[in-house]
């Protein structure tokens, strides 16, 4: 298994980043690729998980070991695949997910794409009482919501459009995005902040 990759961040797409390490470009799928926006063209360390299927080999990447460990825990739940686990972690607040599991808050869990009542119950059955290692202070504080004012308020909001496209890639549908778009349009943020804000809003509905 590749534990982590140190390299130059050369590209950010809606579902993955590309890390250049000694001339090799590693495509790494992340919960929120835009969380690395400030490090574009700079050297960055990403903790990885290598997922292997008969027809696919894919790298998933995370800011911290704890975030990766929770991703692995979620993969062990019946009905949760890599895409679903990424969507659950994309809000940048994994401690809220842990709290929902421990408190058996199914209503919170079913708000994630691909998680119905049956899967939410399975997550709780499989993981409750097994997440003591995931106390909030273990998670990287940089995953909190950070708002950035844009220098040109009236310019086309490409950051918002990129954020909405990333949310679609995670499995959120237009009906859900339409609910939060008006509030997002009132803000001037970086793409990663829009994604986190949108997820926080959707989890409140």
N, C-alpha and C positions, 0 to 999 in steps of 0.2 A: 504493500500500500504506500502511496505517496502521502507523507504526513503534511507537508507544506511546500509551497514554491515561492522562492524569492526571485522577483524579476521586475522588469519595467512594464508598467501598465500602458499598453499601446492602443487599446480600443475598448469602448463600452457600448454594448448593444442592449436591447430590451430584456434579453434573457441571460446574457453572459458577458464576461469580460475576456480580453485576450492579454495574456501575460507573456512577455518575451524573456526567455531565460536561455542565455548563451546561444542565441540565434534560432531557438525553437519557440513557436508561438503556441501557448497552451490555451485552449478554449475552456473556460471555467464557468459553469452555471451557478448563479448566486441568487439568494432570496430577493435581494434588491441590488442589482449591478451598479446603480447610480450612487450607492453609498460610497463608492470609491472615486467619485468625480473629482474631488480635490487632489487626488493623487495621479491623475492622468499625466503620462509621460514621466512619471517618477517611479522610483523603486518601491515596491510594496511586497509585503509578506501575506500570503493567503493560505489559510489552513484548508486542506482538501480532503474529500472523500471520493474514492473511486468506485463507481457503480458499474457492475458488469452484468450484462444479460447475453443471451445467445446471439442477439442481433445488434447489440449496442454496448459500447464502452464510453462512459461519460464521467468527467470530473465535475464535482460540485465544490464550491468554495465558500469560506466563511471568515469573518474578521477575528473570531476567537475560537479556542478549543471548546469552550462551553457551548457555544452556538452549534458547533459541529456535533458535539455529543448529543444534544437534544434532537438534532436532525436524525441521528442514527437511532435514537430511542423511538422516534415517530415512525421510522421505516419498519420497525419491528411489529407495528400494529397492523393487524389484518385490515385491508381496505385502504391503507395509506401508502402511496407510492412517492417517488422523489418529487414530482410536481406538486402533489398535495402538501408534502412536508415543507417545501420551499414557500408555498403560499401562506402556510401557518406562521412561518418565521419572518415573512417579508415586512411585517409591521415594525420590526426593529424593537419589539417589546416582548421578548420570549418569557420574561418573568410573569407577564399577564397570562400567558398560555399555561405555565406551570401552576399558577394560582387557580385557574379555571379547572384544571384537572384535579387538583387536590380538594377543591370545594365542590366537585361534581357539577360544575356549571355547564350543562349541555347547551343551554341557550347561547352561550358565548361561542362555543366550539362550532356549532352548526352554521355560523356566519361565514366561515371560511369556505371557499369554492371546493366542491367535491366532498364535503363533510355533511352527511345527513345525520339523522338521529341515531341510526344504527351504528354508524362509524364513530360518532361522538361518544356513545355509550361504550364502544369497544376501546377507544382511547383511554377512557377513565378506568375501565376494568383492567387494562393491561399496564397502565402507568401509575395509577394512584398509589402513593406510598413508596414509589421507586425513584422519586425525583429530589431526594433530600440534598443531593450534590448541587442542584441548580438554584442556589439562593440568589436573589437579585444582584448582589454585589459581585457575583462571579462574571456577570455579563459585561462586555465592553461598554463603558459609558458613552462612547462615541456613537452608539446605535440610537441614542435619544434623538428626539426631533430637533433639528436645527433649522431655523428660518434664515434665509438670506434675501435681502432687498436687492432687486434688480435695478441696474443703473438707468434703464430706459423703461418707464412704466408703460408707455403706449406701444412698445414694440410687439411684434407677433410673439405670443407666448409658446415658444417651441418647447420650453421645459415642461409645461403642463401637458402638451400633446405627447411628449416622450413618456411622461409618467402614466398617462392613460393607456398608452400602448403597452407599457410594461405590465400594468394591471390586467390587461386583456390576456397577455401571455401567461399570467399566473392562473387564469381561469375565471376571472370576474366578467360578468356579462354587462351589456349596455344598460339594462334596466337598473343595475346597481350603480353603475358609473354616473348615470344621469341624476341620481339622487344627490351625489356629493359634488358634482361639477360646479353648480352655482356658488357654493361656498369656497371651492378652490379658486374660482376665478376672481374672488375678492382678495386673494393673497398674491404676493410677489415672492416666489420661492425658487430654490434650486430643485432640479428634478427629483433627487432622492427625498427631499423634504415634502414635496407634493405627494409622493407615493406613501410615505409614512402618515401624512395628514389624512389622505383619502382612506387608508386602512383603518385608522383610528375612528374616523367618522362612520364608516360602514359597520364597524363593530359595535357602535352605539345604537344603531337602528334596531 
